[in-house]
């Protein structure tokens, strides 16, 4: 008895009406569905069941029995249909001699190397992918070394610290020195005009000497 190949990656869509199978590429999952092959016994059983449904009685019982018998003896017919379906599907697939996977010719078979693309990747495809990845890596390296904070007082030495909202009215400051809503100064003044102590923008009198801030 000849063994049936191509039995791992398939789906059986057969019913009591007939036989149909779908075979899949082990690499990409693309499928090929065989032609539907009608089952003579299936049509006969269906007709008998229909007659039993109409007239009832012994005919209905016979229809049910015929259906069960058809299911029980469908093995050889099913196997034959499956063998024919595998022969129909094989021209669309190739079995890789290295990994033994069945792969589709259209997408996953390297005809030049007679291997699947997992075992023998396409050089130009791999080169294109490597170039893109190298470009992205170089861009990341350049971004890391570039000064992206130019013009921003990240330490707060010049401005005394960033102010997100105006302490007076609560408006967004957007990096301004004065509130765009109420006009109050948002950055600390350099120093008290009398004693030189540093003070906050909202301070009205120097906390060191008591002098009134201009």
C-alpha positions as CSV (number, residue, x, y, z in Angstrom):
1,X,0.0,0.0,0.0
2,X,1.4,3.4,-1.0
3,X,1.7,5.9,1.9
4,X,-0.2,9.2,1.5
5,X,2.1,12.3,1.6
6,X,1.3,15.8,2.5
7,X,-0.8,14.9,5.5
8,X,0.4,17.4,8.1
9,X,-0.5,20.8,6.7
10,X,-4.0,20.4,5.4
11,X,-7.7,21.0,6.3
12,X,-10.5,18.6,5.5
13,X,-13.6,20.4,4.2
14,X,-15.4,17.2,3.2
15,X,-19.1,16.6,4.1
16,X,-21.6,13.9,3.3
17,X,-22.1,15.7,0.0
18,X,-18.5,15.2,-1.2
19,X,-14.8,15.7,-0.6
20,X,-12.6,18.8,-0.6
21,X,-9.3,19.5,1.0
22,X,-7.1,22.6,1.5
23,X,-3.3,22.4,1.7
24,X,-1.1,25.1,3.3
25,X,2.5,26.2,2.9
26,X,4.5,25.4,6.0
27,X,6.3,28.7,5.8
28,X,3.8,31.5,4.9
29,X,0.5,29.7,5.4
30,X,-0.9,30.4,1.9
31,X,-3.3,27.7,0.9
32,X,-4.5,25.7,-2.2
33,X,-8.0,24.2,-2.1
34,X,-8.7,21.1,-4.2
35,X,-11.7,20.8,-6.5
36,X,-14.9,19.6,-4.9
37,X,-15.5,15.9,-5.6
38,X,-19.1,14.8,-5.1
39,X,-19.9,11.7,-3.2
40,X,-22.5,9.4,-4.9
41,X,-23.3,7.7,-1.7
42,X,-23.7,11.0,0.0
43,X,-26.3,12.2,-2.6
44,X,-28.1,8.9,-2.3
45,X,-28.2,9.1,1.5
46,X,-29.4,12.7,1.4
47,X,-32.2,11.9,-1.0
48,X,-33.3,9.0,1.2
49,X,-33.3,11.3,4.2
50,X,-35.3,13.8,2.4
51,X,-37.9,11.2,1.4
52,X,-38.0,10.0,5.0
53,X,-38.6,13.6,6.1
54,X,-41.6,13.9,3.8
55,X,-43.3,10.5,4.3
56,X,-42.0,9.4,7.7
57,X,-42.3,5.9,9.0
58,X,-40.0,3.2,7.8
59,X,-38.6,5.4,5.0
60,X,-37.4,7.9,7.5
61,X,-35.8,5.2,9.5
62,X,-34.2,3.8,6.4
63,X,-32.8,7.2,5.5
64,X,-31.3,7.6,9.0
65,X,-29.8,4.1,8.8
66,X,-28.4,4.7,5.3
67,X,-26.7,7.9,6.5
68,X,-25.0,6.1,9.4
69,X,-24.0,3.3,7.0
70,X,-22.6,5.8,4.5
71,X,-20.6,7.5,7.3
72,X,-19.2,4.1,8.4
73,X,-18.1,3.0,4.9
74,X,-16.8,6.3,3.7
75,X,-13.2,5.6,4.7
76,X,-11.9,4.1,1.4
77,X,-13.7,6.7,-0.7
78,X,-12.5,9.5,1.5
79,X,-8.9,8.2,1.3
80,X,-9.1,7.9,-2.4
81,X,-10.4,11.5,-2.7
82,X,-7.6,12.7,-0.4
83,X,-4.9,11.0,-2.5
84,X,-6.3,12.6,-5.7
85,X,-6.4,16.0,-3.9
86,X,-2.7,15.7,-2.9
87,X,-1.7,15.0,-6.4
88,X,-3.7,18.0,-7.5
89,X,-2.0,20.2,-5.0
90,X,1.6,19.0,-5.3
91,X,2.4,21.1,-8.4
92,X,1.8,24.2,-6.3
93,X,4.3,23.1,-3.6
94,X,7.8,21.9,-3.2
95,X,9.3,19.9,-0.3
96,X,12.6,21.3,0.9
97,X,15.3,18.6,1.0
98,X,17.0,20.3,4.0
99,X,14.1,20.9,6.4
100,X,11.4,18.7,4.8
101,X,8.8,21.5,4.9
102,X,6.2,21.7,2.1
103,X,6.4,25.3,0.8
104,X,4.5,27.2,-1.9
105,X,6.4,27.8,-5.1
106,X,5.1,31.3,-5.7
107,X,6.4,32.8,-2.4
108,X,8.6,30.5,-0.4
109,X,10.7,28.4,-2.8
110,X,14.2,29.4,-3.9
111,X,14.3,27.8,-7.4
112,X,17.9,28.7,-8.0
113,X,19.0,26.9,-4.8
114,X,16.3,24.2,-4.8
115,X,15.6,25.0,-1.2
116,X,13.0,26.9,0.7
117,X,13.7,30.5,1.6
118,X,14.2,29.6,5.3
119,X,17.1,27.4,4.3
120,X,18.3,29.5,1.4
121,X,17.2,33.1,1.8
122,X,17.0,35.3,-1.3
123,X,20.3,37.4,-1.3
124,X,18.7,40.6,-2.7
125,X,15.8,40.5,-0.3
126,X,18.2,40.0,2.7
127,X,20.5,42.7,1.4
128,X,17.6,45.2,1.1
129,X,16.4,44.3,4.6
130,X,19.9,44.6,6.0
131,X,20.4,48.0,4.4
132,X,17.2,49.4,5.9
133,X,18.0,48.1,9.4
134,X,21.6,49.5,9.1
135,X,20.2,52.9,8.1
136,X,17.8,52.9,11.0
137,X,20.6,52.0,13.5
138,X,22.8,54.7,12.1
139,X,20.0,57.3,12.4
140,X,19.5,56.3,16.1
141,X,23.3,56.6,16.8
142,X,23.4,60.1,15.2
143,X,20.3,61.2,17.1
144,X,22.0,60.1,20.4
145,X,25.1,62.0,19.6
146,X,23.3,65.1,18.3
147,X,22.5,68.0,20.7
148,X,18.7,68.0,20.7
149,X,18.5,70.5,23.6
150,X,20.1,73.5,21.9
151,X,18.4,76.7,23.0
152,X,16.7,75.0,26.0
153,X,17.8,75.9,29.5
154,X,17.8,72.3,30.7
155,X,19.6,73.1,34.0
156,X,17.7,76.2,34.9
157,X,20.8,78.2,35.6
158,X,19.7,81.0,33.3
159,X,16.0,81.1,34.1
160,X,15.9,79.6,37.5
161,X,13.7,76.7,36.4
162,X,11.0,76.0,33.9
163,X,7.5,77.3,34.7
164,X,4.7,75.4,33.0
165,X,1.8,77.6,34.3
166,X,1.7,81.2,35.5
167,X,1.6,81.2,39.3
168,X,-0.7,84.1,39.2
169,X,-3.5,83.1,36.8
170,X,-2.6,79.5,35.9
171,X,-2.3,80.1,32.2
172,X,0.1,77.9,30.1
173,X,3.4,79.8,29.8
174,X,4.8,78.1,26.6
175,X,8.3,79.0,27.6
176,X,7.6,82.7,27.8
177,X,9.3,85.1,30.2
178,X,6.0,86.9,30.9
179,X,2.6,85.3,31.2
180,X,0.7,85.7,27.9
181,X,-2.6,86.2,29.8
182,X,-1.9,88.4,32.7
183,X,1.6,89.7,31.9
184,X,3.3,88.8,35.1
185,X,6.9,87.9,35.0
186,X,7.5,84.1,35.0
187,X,11.3,84.0,35.5
188,X,13.1,85.0,38.7
189,X,14.7,88.4,38.8
190,X,18.5,88.5,38.9
191,X,18.7,90.0,42.3
192,X,17.4,92.5,44.8
193,X,18.4,96.0,43.6
194,X,19.5,96.8,47.1
195,X,21.2,93.8,48.6
196,X,21.7,91.5,45.6
197,X,19.8,88.5,46.9
198,X,18.1,86.4,44.3
199,X,14.3,86.5,44.5
200,X,11.3,84.9,42.8
201,X,9.3,86.7,40.1
202,X,6.3,87.1,42.3
203,X,8.2,88.5,45.3
204,X,7.2,92.1,46.1
205,X,9.7,92.7,48.8
206,X,13.2,91.3,49.2
207,X,13.2,88.5,51.9
208,X,16.7,89.5,52.9
209,X,16.6,93.2,53.3
210,X,13.0,94.1,52.9
211,X,13.5,96.4,49.9
212,X,10.6,96.8,47.5
213,X,11.2,95.0,44.3
214,X,10.8,97.1,41.2
